[in-house]
Amino acid sequence: MRTNYTVTGMTCGHCAAAITEEVSEIGGVSAVKVDHEAGSMVVTSDAVVDQSAIDAALSEAGDYTAVPV
């Protein structure tokens, strides 16, 4: 399953790397692709990932917000 998100608060590649690291640790997530220039993230997972898990991961990474599109 692939889910696309709009991510706000990213300003650089380091932001994207921090988000990738945190979201990758969510159970069931097999791949994460973050593009700070586009403000986007694609999460590939075995099943639907709970939005609260995404929110918690982004909070750990910094001051970011993700909204599914």
C-alpha positions as CSV (number, residue, x, y, z in Angstrom):
1,M,0.0,0.0,0.0
2,R,1.3,3.4,-0.9
3,T,0.1,6.6,0.8
4,N,1.0,10.1,-0.4
5,Y,1.3,13.0,2.0
6,T,1.8,16.7,1.9
7,V,4.4,17.7,4.5
8,T,4.8,21.2,5.9
9,G,7.7,22.6,7.8
10,M,10.6,21.1,5.8
11,T,13.3,23.5,4.6
12,C,16.3,21.3,3.7
13,G,17.6,17.8,2.9
14,H,18.3,17.3,6.6
15,C,14.6,17.7,7.4
16,A,13.8,15.0,4.8
17,A,16.4,12.7,6.2
18,A,15.1,13.1,9.8
19,I,11.5,12.4,8.7
20,T,12.6,9.4,6.6
21,E,14.5,8.0,9.6
22,E,11.6,8.4,12.0
23,V,8.8,7.2,9.7
24,S,10.9,4.2,8.7
25,E,10.7,3.0,12.3
26,I,6.9,2.6,12.2
27,G,5.9,-1.0,12.2
28,G,4.8,-2.3,8.8
29,V,6.5,0.5,6.9
30,S,8.7,-0.9,4.1
31,A,9.8,2.3,2.4
32,V,9.7,6.1,2.8
33,K,10.5,8.7,0.1
34,V,10.5,12.3,1.2
35,D,11.1,15.3,-1.1
36,H,11.6,18.5,0.8
37,E,11.5,20.7,-2.3
38,A,8.0,19.4,-3.2
39,G,6.9,19.1,0.4
40,S,5.8,15.5,-0.2
41,M,6.2,12.1,1.3
42,V,5.3,8.6,0.0
43,V,5.0,5.8,2.5
44,T,4.9,2.2,1.4
45,S,3.5,-0.2,4.0
46,D,2.0,-3.6,4.5
47,A,-1.3,-2.1,5.7
48,V,-2.8,1.3,6.4
49,V,-0.5,3.3,8.8
50,D,-2.4,5.1,11.5
51,Q,-2.2,8.8,11.2
52,S,-1.3,9.2,14.9
53,A,1.8,7.0,14.2
54,I,2.8,9.4,11.3
55,D,2.1,12.4,13.5
56,A,4.2,11.0,16.4
57,A,7.1,10.2,14.0
58,L,7.1,13.7,12.5
59,S,7.0,15.2,16.0
60,E,10.1,13.2,16.9
61,A,11.8,14.4,13.7
62,G,11.0,18.1,14.3
63,D,8.2,20.6,13.8
64,Y,6.5,18.9,10.8
65,T,2.9,18.2,9.8
66,A,1.8,15.5,7.3
67,V,-1.6,15.4,5.6
68,P,-2.7,12.5,3.4
69,V,-3.6,13.5,-0.2
